[in-house]
Amino acid sequence: MNIFVYICIFLSTFFCGIILTLFFRKISISRNILLAKNGVSLAGGISIALTFLVFYCIVSLALGLKINIKIIFPSFIMLIFGVLDDWKELSVLTKFAVQIISTLILVLLGVKTKIVYIGEPANLLVTFLWIIGITNAFNHLDVLDGLAAGLAVIICAAFSIVSFSGGSFDFVFLFFAFATLGFLICNYPPARIYMGNSGSHFFGFFLAASAISINYASLDKPVALLSPILILGFPVFDTAFLSLMRIKNGRSIFKKSDDH
């Protein structure tokens, strides 16, 4: 396909993202489900995930490309869990249990860090800490209109460049970015819809898992291993700093708030 066709596909993803976001917002409000305390819909994560999944799968099948089910499957487990969390807030232990199970599924499917300087046990530990840490970092970031979604678009663009440079370019990041942009139109301040825990957990898990699936070794520089840390540096630093400040002030590190 030529560049014009790709542009049309990504623009279609963007506009479909807007349409589905408005559709789920209407359903959420009319049926009085998945609503924040201020009455704003929390169904944005569902619209992003479905837009992404439909266009990514259709185009991949049309081009004869392999669908990355290893990452998509556990990511959608996190999405469903997030919907349940938005509907009826789950306990912290339940949240961590689901995150651990989803990460375990990811590892069993073969997605894990493969840092040559450390052994297999250490790589497994790094994988669990990375996936769960980034997932919760995005969940904590989803407190300001447009922040988490805007950051996700930037991160996807960065990973697209890195994957292209590493010779393992995957359109998955661009589909994710354009689906998110469609939502961002409605999430821009003042937000008409939020991504909810479904969106933030899906975002964090998907991006964290995708980050360790890129072939950094082909960049032929040891510093390339720092790419995912640098690209996802903001949510990592924000969560680490926020946790330290809350511990210092005797506050819970698990509750979302705007003290970022």
N, C-alpha and C positions, 0 to 999 in steps of 0.2 A: 504493500500500500504506500501511496505517496504521502507527503507531508500534509496536504490538504485534507485527506481522509482522516488522518490522525487528529487534526485540529477539530474537525467536525465531531469526531467521537468524544473527545475530551469536553468540548462545549456542550454536547448532548448530556454528558455525565453531570456537568455543572447545572444545567437547567433542570434536569431530572431531580437533582439534589434539592433544588428550590421547591419544586412541585411536591415532592414527597414530604419535605419538611413542613410545608403549609398544610398538607393533607393530614399528617399525623398530629399536628398542632390542633387542627379543627376537631379531629376525633377525640383527642385527649380532653379538650375543653368541653365539648358537647356531652361527653359521657362522664365527665368529672372524675377522670382517672389519671394517674401519673402527673399530678399537679404539685408545684412547689407551694409553700405557705402563702406566697404572694399571688397565687393563682396562675402563674406562668407554667406552661406545659414543660414536662421533663422528657418528652418523647423524641428529642432531636437525635439522640444516639441511634435510635432505631432507623430513622430515615437515612442517616449517613451510612450505616452498615449495609442496608438493603441496596441503596444506590450503588455503593462500591461493589458489592457482591454481584449484582446483576450485570453491570457493564464489564467488570473484570472477567467474569466467567464467559460471557457471550463472545467478547473479543478474543480471549485466549483460545476458546474452542474454534472460532472462525479462522484463526491463524495457525492452529495446530500446536499451540503452546501448552505446556504442562501447567495445570492449575496447582498452586501451592497449598494444597489441602492440609499439609502438616502444620502450617501456621494459621490458616483460616479456621479450621475446626475448633481448636482450643480457644481462639479469639472469640468465636461466636458463643462458646460456653460462658465466657466472661460477659458477653453482651446480655445473654439470657439471665445470668445471675444479677447483673446490674439492674435489669428491668424489675426483678423481684425485690431488689434492695430499694428501688425508687417507690415501688408499690407499698411495701411494708419493710421499714428499715430493719436490716439484719444486724445481729451482734458482731462485734469485732472478731471474735473467734470464728464465727461462721464465714466471715469475709476472708480471713486468712486461710481457712481450710479450703475454700473454693479456689483461691489463688494458688495454693500449693498443689492441689489436684490438677488444675489446668496446666501448671508448669510441668508437673510430672508427665502428663499426657504429651506435652510438647517434646520433652526429653526422650520419651519412649518412641516417639515418631522420628527421632534422629536430629532434632534441632537443639543444639547446645554449643557453647563456646568450644573452640578448638585451638586454644593458645598453646603453642608448641613448647613454651618455656616452663609450663607446669604440667603436672600429671593429670590423669583422668579424674580422680576424686576431687582435686582442686577445681577442675573445669566444671564439674557438676555443681559444686558449691557456688562458684562464680555465676553460673547460669541461673540458679534459683534466686540468689541475691539480686542479680541484675533484673530479671523479669519481674519479680515481686516488688523490688524497689522502684522501678520506673512506672509500673502500674499504679502504685500508691502515690507516686509523685504527681502524675497527671490527675489523679483523683483530687489531690489537695489543691492543684492549680485551678480547678474548675470552680472558681469563686467570683471571678470578674467577667463581665460580658465580653465575649470575643477572645479572651486570653488563651484558653486551652486550644480552641479551634484554630486561632491564628498561628499559634506556636506549632501546631501539628502540620499546618500547610508548609511552614518554613522548614521544618524538620524533614518532611517528605521531599521537598525540593533538594535539600542538601544530600539526602541519601540517594536520590536519583543521580546526582552528579558523581557521587562516590562510586556507586555501583557501575555506572557507565565507564568511569576511569579504570575500574578494576576488571573490566571485561565481562561482568556478570549482570548487565543491565536488565532490569525487570520493570515492566510497565506498572506493576502493582502500586508503586509509590505515587505515580501520577494519577491513577484512578482514585486512590485514596485522597489525594490532595484536592482534586476537582470536586469530588463528592462532598468533601468538607467545606470547600468554598461555597457550594450551594447552600449549605446549612449556615455558614458564617454570615450570609446576607441577612438572615433572619435573627442571628444571634448578636449582631453588631449593636452596641449600646444605643438606645435602651433595648434590651433583648426582648423579642416576642416569643422566644422559645429557648429552653436550655437543653444541653446534651444529656444532662442527668448522670447518675452513676453508671447507667448502661453505656453511655458514650465515653465517659472518662476511663472506665475500666477497659472498654474495647480499644480505645485509642492507645492507652498506655501499654497494654499487653501486646497488641499488634505491632506497634512501633519498636518495642523492646525486642520482641522475637525476630522481627524483620532485620533489625540492626545486626544481630549475631549470625544471620544467614548469608550476609554479603561476603564475597570473597576478597578480603582485605589483603591477603598474602600476595595476590597478583600485582599489588601496587609496588612490590619490591622494596619497601621501606618499613623498618620496624615501627616507625612512628605512625604508620597507617593503622596500627592496632588501637591508637588513641582516638581514631575518627568517631566511633560511636559515643565515646565519653565526651568529646568536644561538641558534637552535634546535639547530644541530649544533655549537655552540661547545665543549661538553665534550670530545668525541672529538678535535676539531681542536687544542684547547689541550693536552690530555693527550699527544697524539702529538708535537706540536712541542716541548713541555717535555721529554718523555722522550728524544727524539732528541738534543736539546742536551746533556742530562746524560750520555747514553751516549757521545757524541762527546768530551765533556770527560774522561770516565773511560776512553776508549780501548776502548769496547765496541761490538759490532755493533748497528746500529739496526734490523736486519732480523729478529732473533730475538725471538719472543714470550717474555715472562717476567712475573713478578708485581711488578716494581719500579715500579709506577704510583703 
